[in-house]
Amino acid sequence: MANKRKSFGMCMDIEFPYTDEESDISEKVKRPRIKIKVFSDITKNWEVLDEVLADTGADFCVFPRFIGSLLTEDITKGKYVEIKGVVPGVKLIAYIHNLKIRVADKEFVAPVAIADSDDVPMIFGRVEGLDLFDADFFEGEKLTLSWK
Amino acid sequence: MVIKVEQRFEYVIKVEGKEVWRGLNPTKVFFEIKRQNPRKEISIAWRTKEKVLVCVWI
């Protein structure tokens, strides 16, 4: 079977080294964190979001409330959703907004769940996010995102 | 009686990648830092002291 990366043809890519973070389980844990830009309807500029967790376990991108308020006038105007994780019975209220996102030179529109809480990480999830890229999580050291 | 609430997360504002502010409410300071640095890249990050992060789905 052909290597998907080779069959990708001419492509661009960007690398993000994993960052060392504290862990209860091991001394350190490395996490794939990326820098993205999101267009703000408030400032009419591309705002830079740093240390966003690239999370293949997340269906959608998720931003905390302040970040949402920086990007859109009223976060509650998005579609109401309840985000669930692995903790039974716990739900987080969020609102889906279609936001313009840039990863390096690649620009796209993705549905983003803006949480009604600030106690929520910035997450770059799969749908219209990571799935747009050939994502290579290389040996727990770096994430390379490639695209045509 | 004083009730101390543990701060589990914080926002971090960076100018050209260098941290210049940390805290819970970046609303005013973010726009002030942007105003003071009109030609520089201002970025914002969210950090937690929680030591395990897990997946989410909707």
N, CA and C atoms of all chains as a GROMACS GRO file, in nm:
protein
  618
    1MET      N    1   0.085  -0.119   0.000
    1MET     CA    2   0.000   0.000   0.000
    1MET      C    3   0.089   0.125   0.000
    2ALA      N    4   0.051   0.221  -0.084
    2ALA     CA    5   0.133   0.342  -0.097
    2ALA      C    6   0.128   0.423   0.031
    3ASN      N    7   0.240   0.487   0.061
    3ASN     CA    8   0.245   0.576   0.174
    3ASN      C    9   0.157   0.697   0.148
    4LYS      N   10   0.066   0.718   0.237
    4LYS     CA   11  -0.028   0.828   0.216
    4LYS      C   12   0.046   0.961   0.199
    5ARG      N   13   0.151   0.980   0.278
    5ARG     CA   14   0.224   1.105   0.270
    5ARG      C   15   0.284   1.125   0.131
    6LYS      N   16   0.340   1.014   0.074
    6LYS     CA   17   0.400   1.025  -0.059
    6LYS      C   18   0.294   1.055  -0.164
    7SER      N   19   0.174   0.994  -0.146
    7SER     CA   20   0.069   1.015  -0.245
    7SER      C   21   0.006   1.153  -0.231
    8PHE      N   22   0.042   1.225  -0.128
    8PHE     CA   23  -0.012   1.358  -0.104
    8PHE      C   24   0.039   1.455  -0.210
    9GLY      N   25   0.151   1.422  -0.276
    9GLY     CA   26   0.207   1.509  -0.379
    9GLY      C   27   0.267   1.633  -0.318
   10MET      N   28   0.265   1.742  -0.395
   10MET     CA   29   0.319   1.869  -0.346
   10MET      C   30   0.237   1.914  -0.225
   11CYS      N   31   0.302   1.931  -0.116
   11CYS     CA   32   0.226   1.973   0.000
   11CYS      C   33   0.308   2.066   0.088
   12MET      N   34   0.237   2.138   0.170
   12MET     CA   35   0.300   2.227   0.269
   12MET      C   36   0.292   2.155   0.402
   13ASP      N   37   0.381   2.191   0.490
   13ASP     CA   38   0.366   2.137   0.625
   13ASP      C   39   0.422   2.233   0.728
   14ILE      N   40   0.382   2.208   0.851
   14ILE     CA   41   0.432   2.287   0.962
   14ILE      C   42   0.453   2.193   1.080
   15GLU      N   43   0.561   2.215   1.151
   15GLU     CA   44   0.594   2.129   1.266
   15GLU      C   45   0.572   2.204   1.397
   16PHE      N   46   0.522   2.128   1.493
   16PHE     CA   47   0.506   2.182   1.628
   16PHE      C   48   0.571   2.083   1.724
   17PRO      N   49   0.682   2.121   1.789
   17PRO     CA   50   0.740   2.031   1.888
   17PRO      C   51   0.645   2.013   2.007
   18TYR      N   52   0.639   1.892   2.062
   18TYR     CA   53   0.558   1.872   2.182
   18TYR      C   54   0.614   1.959   2.296
   19THR      N   55   0.527   1.994   2.390
   19THR     CA   56   0.574   2.070   2.506
   19THR      C   57   0.574   1.979   2.629
   20ASP      N   58   0.673   1.997   2.715
   20ASP     CA   59   0.680   1.922   2.840
   20ASP      C   60   0.587   1.983   2.942
   21GLU      N   61   0.502   1.900   3.001
   21GLU     CA   62   0.410   1.949   3.103
   21GLU      C   63   0.407   1.852   3.220
   22GLU      N   64   0.356   1.900   3.333
   22GLU     CA   65   0.355   1.817   3.453
   22GLU      C   66   0.252   1.706   3.444
   23SER      N   67   0.283   1.598   3.514
   23SER     CA   68   0.192   1.484   3.514
   23SER      C   69   0.194   1.417   3.650
   24ASP      N   70   0.080   1.359   3.690
   24ASP     CA   71   0.075   1.281   3.814
   24ASP      C   72   0.128   1.140   3.791
   25ILE      N   73   0.126   1.098   3.667
   25ILE     CA   74   0.154   0.959   3.636
   25ILE      C   75   0.302   0.938   3.606
   26SER      N   76   0.358   1.023   3.525
   26SER     CA   77   0.502   1.017   3.501
   26SER      C   78   0.559   1.154   3.537
   27GLU      N   79   0.692   1.162   3.536
   27GLU     CA   80   0.754   1.288   3.578
   27GLU      C   81   0.706   1.404   3.491
   28LYS      N   82   0.708   1.381   3.362
   28LYS     CA   83   0.662   1.481   3.267
   28LYS      C   84   0.575   1.412   3.163
   29VAL      N   85   0.486   1.489   3.104
   29VAL     CA   86   0.413   1.437   2.989
   29VAL      C   87   0.430   1.538   2.876
   30LYS      N   88   0.452   1.486   2.756
   30LYS     CA   89   0.466   1.575   2.641
   30LYS      C   90   0.331   1.584   2.571
   31ARG      N   91   0.295   1.707   2.537
   31ARG     CA   92   0.165   1.725   2.471
   31ARG      C   93   0.183   1.800   2.339
   32PRO      N   94   0.102   1.761   2.238
   32PRO     CA   95   0.110   1.832   2.110
   32PRO      C   96   0.028   1.961   2.113
   33ARG      N   97   0.097   2.070   2.123
   33ARG     CA   98   0.028   2.201   2.127
   33ARG      C   99   0.068   2.282   2.005
   34ILE      N  100  -0.031   2.350   1.949
   34ILE     CA  101  -0.008   2.422   1.823
   34ILE      C  102  -0.051   2.567   1.836
   35LYS      N  103  -0.005   2.645   1.740
   35LYS     CA  104  -0.045   2.786   1.734
   35LYS      C  105  -0.137   2.804   1.613
   36ILE      N  106  -0.252   2.867   1.636
   36ILE     CA  107  -0.346   2.890   1.527
   36ILE      C  108  -0.389   3.036   1.530
   37LYS      N  109  -0.448   3.081   1.418
   37LYS     CA  110  -0.507   3.214   1.415
   37LYS      C  111  -0.656   3.198   1.388
   38VAL      N  112  -0.735   3.280   1.455
   38VAL     CA  113  -0.881   3.276   1.435
   38VAL      C  114  -0.928   3.418   1.409
   39PHE      N  115  -1.013   3.433   1.306
   39PHE     CA  116  -1.061   3.567   1.272
   39PHE      C  117  -1.168   3.612   1.372
   40SER      N  118  -1.149   3.735   1.421
   40SER     CA  119  -1.241   3.790   1.520
   40SER      C  120  -1.339   3.886   1.455
   41ASP      N  121  -1.468   3.862   1.477
   41ASP     CA  122  -1.569   3.957   1.432
   41ASP      C  123  -1.569   4.083   1.518
   42ILE      N  124  -1.504   4.076   1.633
   42ILE     CA  125  -1.498   4.191   1.723
   42ILE      C  126  -1.386   4.287   1.681
   43THR      N  127  -1.264   4.233   1.667
   43THR     CA  128  -1.150   4.319   1.635
   43THR      C  129  -1.127   4.332   1.485
   44LYS      N  130  -1.195   4.249   1.406
   44LYS     CA  131  -1.175   4.243   1.260
   44LYS      C  132  -1.029   4.210   1.228
   45ASN      N  133  -0.968   4.133   1.313
   45ASN     CA  134  -0.830   4.089   1.294
   45ASN      C  135  -0.818   3.940   1.320
   46TRP      N  136  -0.704   3.884   1.277
   46TRP     CA  137  -0.674   3.745   1.311
   46TRP      C  138  -0.610   3.744   1.449
   47GLU      N  139  -0.674   3.679   1.543
   47GLU     CA  140  -0.619   3.669   1.679
   47GLU      C  141  -0.539   3.539   1.690
   48VAL      N  142  -0.427   3.548   1.759
   48VAL     CA  143  -0.336   3.433   1.768
   48VAL      C  144  -0.362   3.356   1.897
   49LEU      N  145  -0.396   3.230   1.881
   49LEU     CA  146  -0.418   3.143   1.996
   49LEU      C  147  -0.300   3.047   2.005
   50ASP      N  148  -0.233   3.049   2.119
   50ASP     CA  149  -0.112   2.969   2.135
   50ASP      C  150  -0.140   2.853   2.232
   51GLU      N  151  -0.058   2.750   2.220
   51GLU     CA  152  -0.065   2.634   2.311
   51GLU      C  153  -0.200   2.562   2.302
   52VAL      N  154  -0.258   2.561   2.182
   52VAL     CA  155  -0.386   2.490   2.162
   52VAL      C  156  -0.356   2.340   2.151
   53LEU      N  157  -0.428   2.260   2.228
   53LEU     CA  158  -0.403   2.116   2.229
   53LEU      C  159  -0.458   2.051   2.102
   54ALA      N  160  -0.371   1.988   2.024
   54ALA     CA  161  -0.416   1.910   1.908
   54ALA      C  162  -0.465   1.776   1.960
   55ASP      N  163  -0.596   1.754   1.951
   55ASP     CA  164  -0.658   1.643   2.024
   55ASP      C  165  -0.741   1.556   1.929
   56THR      N  166  -0.686   1.442   1.891
   56THR     CA  167  -0.760   1.351   1.802
   56THR      C  168  -0.879   1.288   1.873
   57GLY      N  169  -0.882   1.298   2.005
   57GLY     CA  170  -0.995   1.244   2.081
   57GLY      C  171  -1.112   1.339   2.090
   58ALA      N  172  -1.094   1.459   2.041
   58ALA     CA  173  -1.202   1.559   2.046
   58ALA      C  174  -1.269   1.567   1.909
   59ASP      N  175  -1.401   1.556   1.908
   59ASP     CA  176  -1.473   1.567   1.780
   59ASP      C  177  -1.453   1.706   1.720
   60PHE      N  178  -1.466   1.808   1.804
   60PHE     CA  179  -1.466   1.946   1.755
   60PHE      C  180  -1.361   2.030   1.828
   61CYS      N  181  -1.335   2.147   1.770
   61CYS     CA  182  -1.253   2.245   1.840
   61CYS      C  183  -1.335   2.300   1.956
   62VAL      N  184  -1.267   2.329   2.065
   62VAL     CA  185  -1.333   2.385   2.183
   62VAL      C  186  -1.249   2.503   2.233
   63PHE      N  187  -1.316   2.615   2.260
   63PHE     CA  188  -1.248   2.732   2.318
   63PHE      C  189  -1.320   2.772   2.446
   64PRO      N  190  -1.246   2.826   2.542
   64PRO     CA  191  -1.311   2.876   2.663
   64PRO      C  192  -1.383   3.009   2.636
   65ARG      N  193  -1.460   3.051   2.734
   65ARG     CA  194  -1.552   3.164   2.716
   65ARG      C  195  -1.481   3.295   2.676
   66PHE      N  196  -1.372   3.327   2.746
   66PHE     CA  197  -1.307   3.455   2.712
   66PHE      C  198  -1.262   3.457   2.566
   67ILE      N  199  -1.205   3.346   2.522
   67ILE     CA  200  -1.158   3.340   2.383
   67ILE      C  201  -1.278   3.359   2.289
   68GLY      N  202  -1.389   3.296   2.324
   68GLY     CA  203  -1.511   3.313   2.243
   68GLY      C  204  -1.555   3.458   2.239
   69SER      N  205  -1.548   3.525   2.355
   69SER     CA  206  -1.594   3.664   2.360
   69SER      C  207  -1.500   3.756   2.283
   70LEU      N  208  -1.379   3.709   2.262
   70LEU     CA  209  -1.282   3.786   2.181
   70LEU      C  210  -1.311   3.770   2.032
   71LEU      N  211  -1.383   3.664   1.998
   71LEU     CA  212  -1.401   3.630   1.857
   71LEU      C  213  -1.541   3.663   1.803
   72THR      N  214  -1.639   3.661   1.890
   72THR     CA  215  -1.776   3.683   1.844
   72THR      C  216  -1.855   3.763   1.948
   73GLU      N  217  -1.950   3.841   1.898
   73GLU     CA  218  -2.023   3.938   1.982
   73GLU      C  219  -2.096   3.869   2.097
   74ASP      N  220  -2.166   3.761   2.066
   74ASP     CA  221  -2.250   3.697   2.167
   74ASP      C  222  -2.236   3.546   2.152
   75ILE      N  223  -2.165   3.485   2.244
   75ILE     CA  224  -2.137   3.342   2.226
   75ILE      C  225  -2.265   3.259   2.229
   76THR      N  226  -2.369   3.310   2.297
   76THR     CA  227  -2.492   3.231   2.311
   76THR      C  228  -2.575   3.227   2.183
   77LYS      N  229  -2.531   3.302   2.080
   77LYS     CA  230  -2.606   3.299   1.953
   77LYS      C  231  -2.574   3.174   1.870
   78GLY      N  232  -2.474   3.099   1.912
   78GLY     CA  233  -2.443   2.974   1.842
   78GLY      C  234  -2.539   2.862   1.883
   79LYS      N  235  -2.528   2.750   1.814
   79LYS     CA  236  -2.614   2.635   1.845
   79LYS      C  237  -2.576   2.577   1.982
   80TYR      N  238  -2.676   2.559   2.066
   80TYR     CA  239  -2.654   2.505   2.200
   80TYR      C  240  -2.614   2.357   2.193
   81VAL      N  241  -2.504   2.324   2.261
   81VAL     CA  242  -2.465   2.184   2.269
   81VAL      C  243  -2.418   2.154   2.411
   82GLU      N  244  -2.416   2.026   2.442
   82GLU     CA  245  -2.362   1.984   2.571
   82GLU      C  246  -2.242   1.894   2.544
   83ILE      N  247  -2.126   1.938   2.592
   83ILE     CA  248  -2.003   1.863   2.570
   83ILE      C  249  -1.988   1.759   2.681
   84LYS      N  250  -1.955   1.639   2.639
   84LYS     CA  251  -1.935   1.532   2.737
   84LYS      C  252  -1.793   1.479   2.727
   85GLY      N  253  -1.741   1.436   2.839
   85GLY     CA  254  -1.607   1.378   2.841
   85GLY      C  255  -1.614   1.238   2.898
   86VAL      N  256  -1.509   1.195   2.962
   86VAL     CA  257  -1.508   1.058   3.015
   86VAL      C  258  -1.566   1.050   3.156
   87VAL      N  259  -1.588   1.165   3.220
   87VAL     CA  260  -1.646   1.163   3.355
   87VAL      C  261  -1.797   1.146   3.343
   88PRO      N  262  -1.853   1.039   3.402
   88PRO     CA  263  -1.997   1.013   3.385
   88PRO      C  264  -2.084   1.127   3.438
   89GLY      N  265  -2.184   1.164   3.360
   89GLY     CA  266  -2.284   1.259   3.407
   89GLY      C  267  -2.244   1.405   3.399
   90VAL      N  268  -2.120   1.433   3.368
   90VAL     CA  269  -2.076   1.573   3.363
   90VAL      C  270  -2.092   1.628   3.222
   91LYS      N  271  -2.161   1.742   3.213
   91LYS     CA  272  -2.182   1.806   3.083
   91LYS      C  273  -2.137   1.950   3.092
   92LEU      N  274  -2.085   1.998   2.982
   92LEU     CA  275  -2.041   2.137   2.974
   92LEU      C  276  -2.124   2.205   2.865
   93ILE      N  277  -2.186   2.316   2.901
   93ILE     CA  278  -2.266   2.388   2.801
   93ILE      C  279  -2.174   2.467   2.710
   94ALA      N  280  -2.204   2.459   2.580
   94ALA     CA  281  -2.124   2.532   2.482
   94ALA      C  282  -2.214   2.570   2.364
   95TYR      N  283  -2.161   2.658   2.282
   95TYR     CA  284  -2.236   2.707   2.165
   95TYR      C  285  -2.148   2.694   2.042
   96ILE      N  286  -2.204   2.636   1.937
   96ILE     CA  287  -2.124   2.613   1.816
   96ILE      C  288  -2.126   2.738   1.727
   97HIS      N  289  -2.007   2.780   1.690
   97HIS     CA  290  -1.991   2.892   1.596
   97HIS      C  291  -1.899   2.846   1.483
   98ASN      N  292  -1.931   2.888   1.361
   98ASN     CA  293  -1.841   2.860   1.249
   98ASN      C  294  -1.740   2.973   1.239
   99LEU      N  295  -1.615   2.942   1.266
   99LEU     CA  296  -1.510   3.044   1.272
   99LEU      C  297  -1.405   3.020   1.166
  100LYS      N  298  -1.349   3.131   1.117
  100LYS     CA  299  -1.239   3.122   1.020
  100LYS      C  300  -1.109   3.099   1.096
  101ILE      N  301  -1.040   2.994   1.057
  101ILE     CA  302  -0.918   2.954   1.128
  101ILE      C  303  -0.803   2.946   1.027
  102ARG      N  304  -0.684   2.981   1.072
  102ARG     CA  305  -0.563   2.962   0.991
  102ARG      C  306  -0.463   2.879   1.070
  103VAL      N  307  -0.410   2.779   1.002
  103VAL     CA  308  -0.293   2.707   1.053
  103VAL      C  309  -0.184   2.732   0.950
  104ALA      N  310  -0.084   2.811   0.987
  104ALA     CA  311   0.015   2.859   0.891
  104ALA      C  312  -0.059   2.927   0.776
  105ASP      N  313  -0.041   2.879   0.651
  105ASP     CA  314  -0.106   2.944   0.537
  105ASP      C  315  -0.241   2.882   0.502
  106LYS      N  316  -0.277   2.775   0.568
  106LYS     CA  317  -0.404   2.709   0.535
  106LYS      C  318  -0.520   2.773   0.612
  107GLU      N  319  -0.619   2.818   0.534
  107GLU     CA  320  -0.734   2.885   0.594
  107GLU      C  321  -0.860   2.803   0.571
  108PHE      N  322  -0.944   2.794   0.670
  108PHE     CA  323  -1.065   2.714   0.659
  108PHE      C  324  -1.167   2.762   0.763
  109VAL      N  325  -1.289   2.715   0.743
  109VAL     CA  326  -1.396   2.746   0.840
  109VAL      C  327  -1.428   2.619   0.917
  110ALA      N  328  -1.430   2.630   1.047
  110ALA     CA  329  -1.455   2.510   1.129
  110ALA      C  330  -1.562   2.540   1.235
  111PRO      N  331  -1.645   2.440   1.265
  111PRO     CA  332  -1.736   2.457   1.378
  111PRO      C  333  -1.659   2.449   1.509
  112VAL      N  334  -1.676   2.550   1.592
  112VAL     CA  335  -1.603   2.557   1.718
  112VAL      C  336  -1.704   2.564   1.832
  113ALA      N  337  -1.686   2.481   1.932
  113ALA     CA  338  -1.771   2.487   2.051
  113ALA      C  339  -1.710   2.586   2.149
  114ILE      N  340  -1.781   2.697   2.167
  114ILE     CA  341  -1.735   2.797   2.264
  114ILE      C  342  -1.807   2.767   2.396
  115ALA      N  343  -1.727   2.735   2.495
  115ALA     CA  344  -1.784   2.690   2.623
  115ALA      C  345  -1.837   2.809   2.703
  116ASP      N  346  -1.939   2.782   2.783
  116ASP     CA  347  -1.991   2.883   2.874
  116ASP      C  348  -1.915   2.875   3.006
  117SER      N  349  -1.784   2.865   2.994
  117SER     CA  350  -1.696   2.853   3.111
  117SER      C  351  -1.555   2.887   3.067
  118ASP      N  352  -1.478   2.943   3.160
  118ASP     CA  353  -1.337   2.968   3.128
  118ASP      C  354  -1.249   2.850   3.169
  119ASP      N  355  -1.306   2.758   3.244
  119ASP     CA  356  -1.227   2.644   3.294
  119ASP      C  357  -1.228   2.530   3.192
  120VAL      N  358  -1.189   2.564   3.070
  120VAL     CA  359  -1.194   2.469   2.959
  120VAL      C  360  -1.069   2.491   2.873
  121PRO      N  361  -0.998   2.388   2.836
  121PRO     CA  362  -0.879   2.407   2.751
  121PRO      C  363  -0.914   2.452   2.610
  122MET      N  364  -0.814   2.509   2.543
  122MET     CA  365  -0.830   2.535   2.399
  122MET      C  366  -0.789   2.408   2.326
  123ILE      N  367  -0.885   2.355   2.250
  123ILE     CA  368  -0.865   2.225   2.184
  123ILE      C  369  -0.886   2.238   2.034
  124PHE      N  370  -0.793   2.182   1.959
  124PHE     CA  371  -0.808   2.173   1.813
  124PHE      C  372  -0.847   2.029   1.783
  125GLY      N  373  -0.976   2.009   1.753
  125GLY     CA  374  -1.029   1.874   1.734
  125GLY      C  375  -1.029   1.831   1.588
  126ARG      N  376  -1.104   1.723   1.561
  126ARG     CA  377  -1.094   1.660   1.429
  126ARG      C  378  -1.180   1.723   1.321
  127VAL      N  379  -1.312   1.741   1.350
  127VAL     CA  380  -1.405   1.777   1.242
  127VAL      C  381  -1.371   1.916   1.185
  128GLU      N  382  -1.343   1.919   1.056
  128GLU     CA  383  -1.302   2.042   0.986
  128GLU      C  384  -1.180   2.106   1.053
  129GLY      N  385  -1.105   2.025   1.128
  129GLY     CA  386  -0.983   2.072   1.192
  129GLY      C  387  -0.868   1.980   1.158
  130LEU      N  388  -0.832   1.894   1.250
  130LEU     CA  389  -0.723   1.800   1.225
  130LEU      C  390  -0.748   1.713   1.102
  131ASP      N  391  -0.878   1.684   1.077
  131ASP     CA  392  -0.911   1.598   0.962
  131ASP      C  393  -0.877   1.661   0.827
  132LEU      N  394  -0.851   1.790   0.823
  132LEU     CA  395  -0.814   1.856   0.698
  132LEU      C  396  -0.666   1.834   0.665
  133PHE      N  397  -0.594   1.778   0.761
  133PHE     CA  398  -0.449   1.764   0.746
  133PHE      C  399  -0.408   1.618   0.747
  134ASP      N  400  -0.288   1.596   0.693
  134ASP     CA  401  -0.219   1.471   0.719
  134ASP      C  402  -0.141   1.496   0.847
  135ALA      N  403  -0.191   1.445   0.959
  135ALA     CA  404  -0.132   1.475   1.090
  135ALA      C  405  -0.040   1.362   1.133
  136ASP      N  406   0.084   1.396   1.157
  136ASP     CA  407   0.182   1.296   1.196
  136ASP      C  408   0.230   1.326   1.339
  137PHE      N  409   0.178   1.248   1.432
  137PHE     CA  410   0.222   1.261   1.572
  137PHE      C  411   0.346   1.173   1.587
  138PHE      N  412   0.462   1.233   1.572
  138PHE     CA  413   0.583   1.155   1.555
  138PHE      C  414   0.649   1.123   1.690
  139GLU      N  415   0.638   0.998   1.728
  139GLU     CA  416   0.710   0.942   1.843
  139GLU      C  417   0.703   1.030   1.969
  140GLY      N  418   0.590   1.096   1.988
  140GLY     CA  419   0.576   1.177   2.109
  140GLY      C  420   0.672   1.292   2.118
  141GLU      N  421   0.724   1.334   2.002
  141GLU     CA  422   0.822   1.444   2.001
  141GLU      C  423   0.773   1.567   1.926
  142LYS      N  424   0.702   1.542   1.815
  142LYS     CA  425   0.656   1.657   1.737
  142LYS      C  426   0.532   1.619   1.657
  143LEU      N  427   0.453   1.721   1.629
  143LEU     CA  428   0.336   1.703   1.542
  143LEU      C  429   0.364   1.777   1.413
  144THR      N  430   0.352   1.706   1.301
  144THR     CA  431   0.363   1.770   1.171
  144THR      C  432   0.227   1.769   1.104
  145LEU      N  433   0.180   1.885   1.065
  145LEU     CA  434   0.054   1.896   0.991
  145LEU      C  435   0.088   1.928   0.847
  146SER      N  436   0.044   1.841   0.754
  146SER     CA  437   0.071   1.860   0.612
  146SER      C  438  -0.060   1.879   0.538
  147TRP      N  439  -0.055   1.956   0.432
  147TRP     CA  440  -0.174   1.978   0.350
  147TRP      C  441  -0.132   2.013   0.208
  148LYS      N  442  -0.226   1.993   0.115
  148LYS     CA  443  -0.199   2.024  -0.027
  148LYS      C  444  -0.203   2.172  -0.051
  149MET      N  445  -1.428   3.407   5.837
  149MET     CA  446  -1.370   3.289   5.773
  149MET      C  447  -1.334   3.324   5.628
  150VAL      N  448  -1.217   3.283   5.589
  150VAL     CA  449  -1.174   3.308   5.450
  150VAL      C  450  -1.178   3.175   5.374
  151ILE      N  451  -1.250   3.174   5.267
  151ILE     CA  452  -1.254   3.055   5.182
  151ILE      C  453  -1.157   3.075   5.066
  152LYS      N  454  -1.059   2.991   5.058
  152LYS     CA  455  -0.959   3.004   4.952
  152LYS      C  456  -0.995   2.909   4.838
  153VAL      N  457  -1.014   2.967   4.722
  153VAL     CA  458  -1.049   2.885   4.606
  153VAL      C  459  -0.922   2.859   4.525
  154GLU      N  460  -0.897   2.733   4.498
  154GLU     CA  461  -0.777   2.698   4.423
  154GLU      C  462  -0.791   2.744   4.277
  155GLN      N  463  -0.688   2.809   4.229
  155GLN     CA  464  -0.688   2.853   4.089
  155GLN      C  465  -0.640   2.739   4.002
  156ARG      N  466  -0.733   2.685   3.923
  156ARG     CA  467  -0.698   2.565   3.845
  156ARG      C  468  -0.645   2.598   3.706
  157PHE      N  469  -0.672   2.718   3.661
  157PHE     CA  470  -0.629   2.753   3.525
  157PHE      C  471  -0.594   2.900   3.521
  158GLU      N  472  -0.533   2.940   3.413
  158GLU     CA  473  -0.504   3.082   3.392
  158GLU      C  474  -0.486   3.108   3.243
  159TYR      N  475  -0.508   3.230   3.207
  159TYR     CA  476  -0.475   3.275   3.072
  159TYR      C  477  -0.334   3.334   3.074
  160VAL      N  478  -0.266   3.322   2.960
  160VAL     CA  479  -0.131   3.377   2.946
  160VAL      C  480  -0.130   3.462   2.819
  161ILE      N  481  -0.083   3.584   2.832
  161ILE     CA  482  -0.069   3.670   2.714
  161ILE      C  483   0.079   3.683   2.681
  162LYS      N  484   0.109   3.669   2.553
  162LYS     CA  485   0.248   3.677   2.507
  162LYS      C  486   0.262   3.787   2.402
  163VAL      N  487   0.377   3.854   2.405
  163VAL     CA  488   0.413   3.949   2.299
  163VAL      C  489   0.534   3.891   2.228
  164GLU      N  490   0.518   3.865   2.100
  164GLU     CA  491   0.623   3.799   2.021
  164GLU      C  492   0.673   3.672   2.090
  165GLY      N  493   0.582   3.598   2.148
  165GLY     CA  494   0.615   3.470   2.211
  165GLY      C  495   0.665   3.479   2.354
  166LYS      N  496   0.684   3.601   2.404
  166LYS     CA  497   0.734   3.616   2.542
  166LYS      C  498   0.618   3.649   2.636
  167GLU      N  499   0.608   3.574   2.745
  167GLU     CA  500   0.498   3.596   2.839
  167GLU      C  501   0.507   3.733   2.903
  168VAL      N  502   0.396   3.805   2.901
  168VAL     CA  503   0.395   3.936   2.966
  168VAL      C  504   0.287   3.947   3.073
  169TRP      N  505   0.194   3.852   3.075
  169TRP     CA  506   0.084   3.861   3.172
  169TRP      C  507   0.024   3.722   3.193
  170ARG      N  508  -0.015   3.695   3.318
  170ARG     CA  509  -0.090   3.573   3.352
  170ARG      C  510  -0.204   3.611   3.443
  171GLY      N  511  -0.316   3.545   3.428
  171GLY     CA  512  -0.426   3.574   3.520
  171GLY      C  513  -0.557   3.515   3.472
  172LEU      N  514  -0.661   3.547   3.550
  172LEU     CA  515  -0.791   3.487   3.523
  172LEU      C  516  -0.879   3.572   3.431
  173ASN      N  517  -0.861   3.703   3.437
  173ASN     CA  518  -0.949   3.790   3.360
  173ASN      C  519  -0.868   3.879   3.265
  174PRO      N  520  -0.847   3.832   3.144
  174PRO     CA  521  -0.759   3.906   3.053
  174PRO      C  522  -0.829   4.016   2.973
  175THR      N  523  -0.958   4.038   2.998
  175THR     CA  524  -1.037   4.124   2.909
  175THR      C  525  -0.971   4.260   2.886
  176LYS      N  526  -0.947   4.334   2.997
  176LYS     CA  527  -0.893   4.469   2.981
  176LYS      C  528  -0.748   4.466   2.939
  177VAL      N  529  -0.671   4.380   3.004
  177VAL     CA  530  -0.526   4.381   2.983
  177VAL      C  531  -0.491   4.335   2.842
  178PHE      N  532  -0.570   4.244   2.785
  178PHE     CA  533  -0.541   4.196   2.650
  178PHE      C  534  -0.547   4.313   2.550
  179PHE      N  535  -0.653   4.391   2.558
  179PHE     CA  536  -0.666   4.501   2.463
  179PHE      C  537  -0.565   4.611   2.492
  180GLU      N  538  -0.528   4.629   2.618
  180GLU     CA  539  -0.426   4.729   2.652
  180GLU      C  540  -0.290   4.687   2.596
  181ILE      N  541  -0.258   4.560   2.611
  181ILE     CA  542  -0.130   4.510   2.557
  181ILE      C  543  -0.130   4.522   2.405
  182LYS      N  544  -0.242   4.493   2.342
  182LYS     CA  545  -0.249   4.509   2.196
  182LYS      C  546  -0.230   4.655   2.157
  183ARG      N  547  -0.289   4.743   2.233
  183ARG     CA  548  -0.278   4.886   2.202
  183ARG      C  549  -0.132   4.933   2.215
  184GLN      N  550  -0.063   4.880   2.316
  184GLN     CA  551   0.075   4.922   2.340
  184GLN      C  552   0.175   4.860   2.241
  185ASN      N  553   0.132   4.755   2.173
  185ASN     CA  554   0.224   4.683   2.083
  185ASN      C  555   0.158   4.663   1.946
  186PRO      N  556   0.134   4.772   1.876
  186PRO     CA  557   0.052   4.763   1.755
  186PRO      C  558   0.113   4.679   1.642
  187ARG      N  559   0.245   4.669   1.638
  187ARG     CA  560   0.307   4.596   1.526
  187ARG      C  561   0.362   4.460   1.568
  188LYS      N  562   0.336   4.422   1.690
  188LYS     CA  563   0.390   4.294   1.738
  188LYS      C  564   0.281   4.188   1.746
  189GLU      N  565   0.326   4.062   1.742
  189GLU     CA  566   0.229   3.952   1.752
  189GLU      C  567   0.189   3.932   1.898
  190ILE      N  568   0.062   3.951   1.924
  190ILE     CA  569   0.008   3.927   2.059
  190ILE      C  570  -0.066   3.794   2.052
  191SER      N  571  -0.029   3.703   2.138
  191SER     CA  572  -0.100   3.574   2.140
  191SER      C  573  -0.153   3.548   2.280
  192ILE      N  574  -0.250   3.460   2.286
  192ILE     CA  575  -0.307   3.424   2.415
  192ILE      C  576  -0.314   3.273   2.427
  193ALA      N  577  -0.279   3.225   2.545
  193ALA     CA  578  -0.282   3.081   2.573
  193ALA      C  579  -0.366   3.057   2.698
  194TRP      N  580  -0.406   2.932   2.715
  194TRP     CA  581  -0.482   2.890   2.834
  194TRP      C  582  -0.404   2.775   2.895
  195ARG      N  583  -0.377   2.784   3.022
  195ARG     CA  584  -0.301   2.678   3.089
  195ARG      C  585  -0.376   2.629   3.212
  196THR      N  586  -0.355   2.503   3.243
  196THR     CA  587  -0.416   2.447   3.363
  196THR      C  588  -0.311   2.381   3.448
  197LYS      N  589  -0.342   2.370   3.577
  197LYS     CA  590  -0.254   2.296   3.667
  197LYS      C  591  -0.298   2.151   3.679
  198GLU      N  592  -0.412   2.120   3.617
  198GLU     CA  593  -0.456   1.981   3.616
  198GLU      C  594  -0.352   1.899   3.542
  199LYS      N  595  -0.323   1.782   3.595
  199LYS     CA  596  -0.212   1.705   3.540
  199LYS      C  597  -0.255   1.596   3.443
  200VAL      N  598  -0.384   1.582   3.423
  200VAL     CA  599  -0.431   1.486   3.324
  200VAL      C  600  -0.537   1.553   3.237
  201LEU      N  601  -0.518   1.548   3.109
  201LEU     CA  602  -0.618   1.600   3.016
  201LEU      C  603  -0.674   1.482   2.937
  202VAL      N  604  -0.803   1.484   2.913
  202VAL     CA  605  -0.863   1.374   2.838
  202VAL      C  606  -0.948   1.428   2.725
  203CYS      N  607  -0.995   1.335   2.644
  203CYS     CA  608  -1.069   1.374   2.524
  203CYS      C  609  -1.210   1.425   2.558
  204VAL      N  610  -1.268   1.493   2.462
  204VAL     CA  611  -1.407   1.538   2.476
  204VAL      C  612  -1.483   1.503   2.349
  205TRP      N  613  -1.612   1.494   2.361
  205TRP     CA  614  -1.694   1.479   2.240
  205TRP      C  615  -1.828   1.545   2.261
  206ILE      N  616  -1.895   1.569   2.149
  206ILE     CA  617  -2.020   1.643   2.154
  206ILE      C  618  -2.132   1.560   2.095
   0.00000   0.00000   0.00000
